[in-house]
């Protein structure tokens, strides 16, 4: 198997929404690989963020892949809208889908790459019958809803286990981590098996986006 690509995906949840276009262009220039978009409905998680109209706006100002993380109830109702707005990858929560396999099929039919998200307390057994239906697993390493939280240490072992299972079932699957990702722990996350790193406050709250992303990528090269 080819060497797995390491991907930095800044989360715009931590960006300055008053200057969103400039923020996105700044992280793209700084070396971001994807743009991660957190969609929250105030029901599945205790926060409200944005919808397809904002994704459409993001699409107009970047050519990077747009990675949409749906933290919403009944995500199947909105898949086409987000794909039409410009999403390249759409990830849905196991906990929010009554018919998970059907929802993943809808993502594929819409023309996006399907991903599945697991909250910290959700077992990897939830993936047992869908390994061939997904292109990415997003492991939440904090409880979803708000940016700036501290990484939950026990999630490191979950990442290791997920990578082992993925290598047996579908080795091409991306393993994405989201929550408390920063330059100081990114190498450990890579060693555990992650290859897509969502980072919000560590990038957007830094004084120099380029230096922060460069440091992350330098650490990943070790």
C-alpha positions as CSV (number, residue, x, y, z in Angstrom):
1,X,0.0,0.0,0.0
2,X,1.2,3.5,-0.8
3,X,2.3,5.8,2.0
4,X,-0.8,7.3,3.6
5,X,-1.3,11.0,2.9
6,X,-1.3,13.3,5.9
7,X,-4.0,16.0,5.7
8,X,-4.4,19.2,7.7
9,X,-8.1,20.4,7.7
10,X,-8.6,23.7,9.5
11,X,-12.0,24.0,11.1
12,X,-13.7,27.2,10.2
13,X,-15.7,27.0,13.5
14,X,-12.8,28.9,15.0
15,X,-12.4,31.4,12.2
16,X,-13.5,35.0,12.2
17,X,-16.8,34.8,10.5
18,X,-16.7,38.6,9.9
19,X,-13.8,38.0,7.5
20,X,-14.5,34.4,6.5
21,X,-13.3,34.6,2.9
22,X,-10.0,36.1,4.0
23,X,-9.6,33.5,6.7
24,X,-10.2,30.6,4.3
25,X,-7.8,32.1,1.7
26,X,-5.2,32.7,4.5
27,X,-5.2,29.0,5.7
28,X,-5.2,27.8,2.1
29,X,-2.1,30.0,1.4
30,X,-0.6,28.7,4.7
31,X,-0.7,25.1,3.5
32,X,-4.1,23.7,4.5
33,X,-5.2,20.6,2.6
34,X,-8.9,20.6,3.2
35,X,-11.4,23.0,4.7
36,X,-13.5,21.4,7.6
37,X,-17.0,22.7,8.1
38,X,-18.9,21.9,11.3
39,X,-22.6,22.0,10.9
40,X,-24.6,22.1,14.1
41,X,-28.4,22.3,14.6
42,X,-28.8,23.1,18.3
43,X,-30.6,19.7,18.8
44,X,-28.0,17.0,18.2
45,X,-25.4,19.2,19.8
46,X,-25.9,22.3,22.0
47,X,-24.8,24.8,19.5
48,X,-26.0,26.3,16.2
49,X,-23.6,27.1,13.4
50,X,-24.3,27.3,9.6
51,X,-26.1,25.8,6.7
52,X,-25.7,25.1,2.9
53,X,-25.7,28.8,2.0
54,X,-22.4,29.4,3.9
55,X,-20.9,26.3,2.3
56,X,-21.9,27.7,-1.1
57,X,-20.0,30.9,-0.1
58,X,-17.0,28.9,1.0
59,X,-17.0,27.0,-2.3
60,X,-16.7,30.3,-4.2
61,X,-13.5,31.3,-2.4
62,X,-11.4,28.1,-2.4
63,X,-10.6,25.1,-4.6
64,X,-9.6,23.0,-1.6
65,X,-11.8,20.0,-0.8
66,X,-14.7,21.0,1.5
67,X,-15.2,18.5,4.3
68,X,-18.6,18.8,5.9
69,X,-19.3,17.3,9.3
70,X,-23.0,17.1,10.0
71,X,-23.8,17.3,13.7
72,X,-27.5,17.4,13.1
73,X,-30.6,15.3,13.6
74,X,-32.0,13.5,10.5
75,X,-28.9,14.4,8.3
76,X,-30.3,12.4,5.4
77,X,-32.7,15.4,4.8
78,X,-29.9,17.8,4.0
79,X,-27.3,15.7,2.1
80,X,-28.3,16.9,-1.3
81,X,-28.4,20.5,-0.2
82,X,-24.8,20.4,1.1
83,X,-23.5,18.5,-1.9
84,X,-25.1,21.0,-4.2
85,X,-23.6,23.8,-2.2
86,X,-20.1,22.4,-2.8
87,X,-19.3,19.7,-0.2
88,X,-16.8,17.1,-1.4
89,X,-16.9,14.9,1.7
90,X,-20.0,14.6,4.0
91,X,-19.7,12.8,7.4
92,X,-22.7,11.8,9.5
93,X,-22.9,10.6,13.1
94,X,-23.7,7.0,13.9
95,X,-25.8,8.4,16.8
96,X,-28.0,10.5,14.5
97,X,-28.8,8.0,11.9
98,X,-31.7,5.5,12.3
99,X,-30.7,3.9,8.9
100,X,-27.0,4.5,8.6
101,X,-26.3,2.4,5.6
102,X,-29.2,4.2,3.7
103,X,-27.8,7.6,4.6
104,X,-24.3,6.6,3.4
105,X,-25.8,5.5,0.1
106,X,-27.6,8.8,-0.2
107,X,-24.2,10.6,0.2
108,X,-22.7,8.5,-2.6
109,X,-25.7,9.0,-4.8
110,X,-25.4,12.7,-4.4
111,X,-21.7,12.5,-5.6
112,X,-19.9,13.1,-2.3
113,X,-17.5,10.9,-0.4
114,X,-19.2,9.4,2.7
115,X,-17.8,9.4,6.2
116,X,-19.0,8.2,9.6
117,X,-18.5,10.0,12.9
118,X,-18.3,8.4,16.3
119,X,-18.6,10.4,19.5
120,X,-16.0,9.6,22.2
121,X,-18.3,7.2,24.1
122,X,-19.5,5.4,20.9
123,X,-18.0,2.0,20.3
124,X,-16.1,1.0,17.1
125,X,-18.5,-1.9,16.9
126,X,-21.0,0.5,15.3
127,X,-18.8,0.2,12.1
128,X,-19.0,-3.6,11.9
129,X,-21.3,-3.8,8.9
130,X,-20.3,-0.6,7.0
131,X,-16.6,-0.8,6.4
132,X,-17.1,-1.1,2.7
133,X,-19.6,1.8,2.6
134,X,-17.3,4.5,3.9
135,X,-14.2,6.4,2.9
136,X,-13.5,8.1,6.2
137,X,-14.0,7.5,9.9
138,X,-14.1,10.7,12.0
139,X,-13.3,10.0,15.6
140,X,-14.4,12.8,17.9
141,X,-11.6,13.3,20.5
142,X,-13.8,15.8,22.4
143,X,-17.5,15.8,22.9
144,X,-19.0,17.7,19.9
145,X,-20.6,21.1,20.1
146,X,-17.9,23.6,20.9
147,X,-14.4,24.5,19.7
148,X,-11.3,24.9,22.0
149,X,-11.8,21.8,24.1
150,X,-9.0,19.6,25.5
151,X,-8.2,16.3,23.9
152,X,-9.6,13.3,25.8
153,X,-6.5,11.0,26.5
154,X,-8.4,7.7,26.3
155,X,-9.2,8.5,22.6
156,X,-5.6,7.6,21.6
157,X,-6.3,3.9,22.2
158,X,-9.5,4.2,20.2
159,X,-7.6,5.6,17.3
160,X,-5.1,2.7,17.4
161,X,-7.9,0.2,17.5
162,X,-9.7,1.9,14.6
163,X,-6.6,1.9,12.5
164,X,-6.1,-1.8,13.1
165,X,-9.7,-2.6,12.2
166,X,-9.6,-0.4,9.1
167,X,-6.4,-2.1,7.9
168,X,-8.1,-5.4,8.0
169,X,-11.5,-4.3,6.6
170,X,-10.8,-1.4,4.2
171,X,-7.1,-0.2,4.3
172,X,-7.9,2.9,2.1
173,X,-10.1,4.5,4.7
174,X,-9.0,7.8,6.1
175,X,-9.0,8.1,9.9
176,X,-9.8,11.7,10.9
177,X,-9.5,13.1,14.4
178,X,-11.3,16.2,15.6
179,X,-10.9,17.9,19.0
180,X,-7.8,19.2,20.8
181,X,-5.5,18.6,17.8
182,X,-2.4,20.8,17.9
183,X,1.3,20.7,16.9
184,X,2.3,19.2,20.3
185,X,0.2,16.1,19.9
186,X,-0.2,15.7,16.1
187,X,2.7,13.2,15.8
188,X,1.3,11.0,18.5
189,X,-2.0,11.0,16.7
190,X,-0.3,10.0,13.5
191,X,1.5,7.2,15.2
192,X,-1.8,6.0,16.6
193,X,-3.1,5.7,13.1
194,X,-4.8,9.0,12.2
195,X,-4.0,10.7,8.9
196,X,-6.6,13.6,8.7
197,X,-6.3,16.2,11.4
198,X,-9.0,18.7,12.1
199,X,-7.7,21.7,14.0
200,X,-9.6,24.9,14.7
201,X,-8.5,27.1,17.6
202,X,-4.9,25.8,17.4
203,X,-4.7,27.4,13.9
204,X,-7.2,30.3,13.9
205,X,-6.2,31.5,17.4
206,X,-2.5,31.5,16.5
207,X,-0.6,34.6,15.4
208,X,0.8,33.0,12.3
209,X,-1.3,30.5,10.4
210,X,1.5,29.5,8.0
211,X,3.9,28.9,10.8
212,X,1.4,26.8,12.8
213,X,0.5,24.6,9.8
214,X,4.1,24.3,8.8
215,X,5.0,23.2,12.4
216,X,2.2,20.6,12.3
217,X,3.5,19.2,8.9
218,X,7.1,19.2,10.1
219,X,6.1,17.2,13.2
220,X,4.2,14.8,11.0
221,X,7.3,14.2,8.9
222,X,9.2,12.8,11.9
